Amino acid sequence: MPENNEIKIPQPVNRPKEEPTVKVEHPQSKVITEGKTRPVSKSSSRFEPTAVPVEVPSKGLLYRGHTNDEDAAKGIIKIKPITLNEEKILTTDRFIQSGKVLDLVLESCLKSDISPYDLLSSDRLYLLFYLRGMSYGLNYDFSVRCYHCGYNFEQSVSIDKLEVKTWDESTFKGEPFTVELPISKFLLEAHFMRGRDEAKLTEKARELKSITQADDAIAEALYLLIDKVTTDKGEVLSPVDKEDFLNHMVGADADFFREVVRERDCGIQPLEKIYCPKCDGELEFNVPLGRNFFRGSRRGKESA
């Protein structure tokens, strides 16, 4: 595999008017020195690509005491590139329809002694982007729909230049973390989303039987993340009352909670200062895992 600096990165289709500042460089563009990790376990095949150590955004701060893998507890996760075996998973209809295709790919490529379902969602997403970069190249093209005028256009990013927020052990306060809601004044205790929470959300979505049923993914995500609710009178709500309260939480409180989680979480940050080529509207959005995510860049091939 060529070095990162040998990969020709084409210019973005729609270059931002102001280049965003990269606060933390994606570690795919730096080398983790030898000796920091234990030897990678041997594969059952002599042809399997060598796994590489990746420093995840959480620095492993919430994995300590939950894994016997010393490296994982320090935030070093070993993964191998995607091979034909994983491409079979990506193209299998029953896996796609079940919503578990990315879980299965990550589980297959993960070589550390930790379950992908115990990983923080922010670390899981980071590893998926890392897998894409190491397997198919750093340039990723995807479609964007302007939420101002509805115009569809293509955007291009270099994966190793995405802005990444990491946790600092000296300032990280752990979990559960508490949030006082501005309207109800209720106090919430919550945790950061993990793979097992994502799996529950996927399963819940598949359980919807009727097209007339409302998609309650947003409410379900809140219910999964919020472990305890205390009223402004000091009453700790039962699980039934907690669910009832969350279903009737005013929008301002729900938005405030989601914003606090976003600010406190780590991982790949949304793209900012992207402008629609038709209406010139400024956009901010998360880089999507589109259908071409685990494929080589079309533009990279055209310019090769």
N, C-alpha and C positions, 0 to 999 in steps of 0.2 A: 504493500500500500504506500502511495507516495506521501511525502511529508506535507503537512498542511500548507506550507508556503509554496508548494509546487502546484496546488490546485488553483486553476484560473477562475477567479470569481467575476462573473459579468456584472456590469452596473445594474442597479435596480431599475425595473421598468418605470417606476414612479418614485424618483428620489425625493426624500423629504426636503422641504425648504431649509430646514435647520437640522443638522445632524444631531441625533440624540447622544447624550454623554453616556458612555459605557462605564458604569461605576465599578463593576466587577467583571473581569474578563472570563469568558467561558473557559474552564480548565482544559478543554480539548486543545487549546492553543499553547498549553504549557506542559511540561513533563513532570510527573511525580517521581521523585528520586527513588532509586532502588534502595531496598532495605527498610522502607517504611511499612511494607506489607509482608505478610507471610507468603510462602510459595503457593502459587495457584494450583488447586487440585487438578490431577490429571484427568483428561477426557477419556471416554470409552473408545474414541476414535483418534487415530494418530493424525488424521487430516483436519480435525476441528481447529479453527483459528484460535490463537492464544488469547486468553482473557486479559483485559487491561484494568488497572485500578483507576477508579474515577472518584474524585472528591465531590460529594453531593452538597447542595446548598445548606442543608440543616447541620452539617458538620457532625452528624450522628448524635446530637445532644439528647434526643429522645429515644435512642436505641440502647443506651447504656442500661444494663440490667435486664434487657429483654432479648439478648442474643449472646451466644457463646463465641461469636466471631469477633475477635478483638479489633480487627480492622474496621468492620462495619460499625462497631461502637465508637470508632474515631471518625466516622463519616467517609470511610474508603470502601466503596462498593465495586466488586469486580464484575465486568460484563464482557462478553465476546460479541464479535460482529454478527449480524444477521446472515444466515446461510440459506441454502435451498430448503432446508428443513423448516425454517421459520417462514419462508415465503409460501410454503404449502399451507401453513396455518393462516396466513394473511389472505389466501384465496379460497379457503374452505367456507362454503355458504353457511353451514350450521354453526360455525364459530362466529361468523359475522352477525348472523341473526340473533345469536344468544347474547351479543354484546360483550363477549369475553375474549375477543381476538387479541386485543392489546395486552390483556393480563397473561394470556398464554405465550405470547411472544416474549414478554418481559421475563416470565418464569423460565422460559427455555434458555434465554441469554444470560440470566443471572447466575453468577458462579460464586457468590458469597453465601455464607451459612445464615441466611435470613430470608424469611418468606416475603415475596413481593406484596402480600396483603398486609404486612406489618410496616411496610415503608410508608412514609408520609406521601400524600398525593403530590406535593410540590417536588419531592425527590424523584418520584416515579415519572412525572412529566419530564423532568430534567434528564433522566436516564434514557427516556424514549427519544428525546432530541439528540442526545449523545450517540445513541445507537444509529439514528438516521445519518448523522454526520460521518461516523466511522465506517458505515456500511455502503453509503451511496454518494457521499460527497457533502460538502458544507453548504452549497447553494441550494435553496429551497424556494420554488415558485408556487404560489397559491392564489386562489381567487378571492377577491374582496367585494362586498356589496356596500356601497356608500349608504349610511343610514340617514343622510341628509336628502339625497335626491334619488336613491335607488339604483344608481349606475354601477354596473359590474366592471371591474378592471383587475388586471393581474399585478401582484406585488411580488417582489423577490427580496429575500434576506439571506445573509450569510450566518449560518447557525452559530459559529464561534464568536460572532459580534453581538449577539443578543444580550441585553442587559440582564444581569443575574444578581439577585439580592441574597446574601448569605447571613446566617445567624452568627452572632458574636457571643462566645461563652461568657464573657465578662458582663454582658448586659442582658442576656437571655434570661427570662424569668420562669421558663418552664410551663408546665400545664398541670392541672387546669388553670386557665386564665379567666379573670373575671371582667365582666362588662356591665356597667350600670346604664340602663336604657334612659334616654333623655325625656321621654314622654311619660311612660308608666312608672319610672323610677325603680322598676324591678331589677334585681341583681342576678345576672346569669353566670354560671360556671360552665366553661366549654373546653373542648380539645380541638386540635388541628385534624383535618381530615386525613385518613389513611386509606390504603387499598381496600381494606375490609369494608369501610364505609362506602366506597365507590361500588363495590360488589353488591351491597344491599340496595343501593339506589338503582343499579341496573336491573336487579331482580324485581324491585318494586315496579319499575316501568314496564316490565314484561307482564306483570300481573293485571294490568289494565285490560278489562274485558270488552268494554264498550267505547265506541267513538264519542259518546256523549259524556264520558267520565272526564273530569278535569285532570290535567297532568299536575300532580302534586309533588313534583321533584323538588321544587324550591322549599316547600314546607317540610318535606321529608328530610332534606339536607340539614335544615335547622334543627329538626328533632334529633337527628343523629349526632350533631356536633354539640348540642347543648345538653349537658349532663344534669344540671340542677338549676332550678328557678326559685328564687326567694322574693316574695312580694315586698312592697314598700312597708308592710306592717310586720315583716319578719317571718311570715309563714313560708315554709318549704313545701312547694307543691308536689303532690303525688304524681306518678307517671301519667295517670289519666288527666289530671288537671293541667299538667305541664303541656300535654298535647293540645288540650282545649285552649289554653292561653296562647300557644304558638299559632294556632289556626286563626286566632282573633287578634293577633298582634298588629298594631297600627303600622302603616307603611314606613313612617319615619323611624320607628324603633327597629324594624327589620333592616332598613337601609343602613342605619347606624351600626348595627351588629355586623353586617357583612363588610362594611368599610373597616371596622376595627380588625376583623379577621384578615382582610387583605393587607392591611398595613403591618400586622404583626407576623404574617407568614413569610416564608422565604421562597426562593425559586425564580423562574424566568418571569420577567416583568412584561407588561403589555407594551406594544409598540405605540409610540407617541409621535405627534407632529408628522403624520402622514396626511397628504392632501389629495382629495378626489380630483382627478384630471378633468372632470366635466364641470363640477360646480365650485371647485376650489375649497370645499368644506374640509375643516380639520377633523381628523379621525384618530381615535384611540381604540385599540382592540388587541385581544390575545392572538398570538400566532396559532392558527388552527391546525389540527391534525387531519388534513383533508385526505381525499382518496389517493392523491399522489405523494403522500408523505413518505412512504417507504418505497420510493422509486427514485431513480437518478433524475437530476434536473434536465428538463428538455433543452433549456437554454445552454446548459453546460455542454450538452452533446453537440448543439448547433455551433458553438463557438470553439469546440475542441479542435 
